[in-house]
Amino acid sequence: MKTLFVALTTLLAAGAVHATDSTSVKASGAWIRVLPGSLPAGGYVTLENTSATGIAVTGAKSADYGDAMIHKSSTETGMGRMEMVDKVPLPANGKVAFAPGGYHVMLMQPKHPVNPGDKVVVTFTLSDGSTLPVTFEAKPANATGP
Ligand SMILES: [Cu+2]
């Protein structure tokens, strides 16, 4: 009985630290465009919300980079620019593409060299309190898709 109690409290303690992985949002075609040196890399992925409730992506982080942000590129003024966004809404039963020219994960301050062919895990945080770990494949600077 004592063993069971210890096991349960260990589980509860672990649950408090690690958010549950999302069962509603699926990722596909995840890739990052690696630029030379320590320049920031853009991460691209298609996220599908398979639930009947709207969910938003509220953040991203990666153990391989010092910082990760969600950006949106636009050419509204005729000049390429990008801005940070607080959240990306994923409508119920809808898909949102993070793609060149639009939403992307800006991966900054690489902690080690990331080369084409490498795999990088980016974990998204979602508005329902869950997390979504996604494996991205590194592609060269001239890549245009997964
Ligand atoms: Cu950016």
Boltz pocket constraint, residues with backbone or C-beta under 6 A from the ligand:
constraints:
  - pocket:
      binder: B
      contacts: [[A, 71], [A, 72], [A, 82], [A, 104], [A, 105], [A, 106]]
      max_distance: 6.0
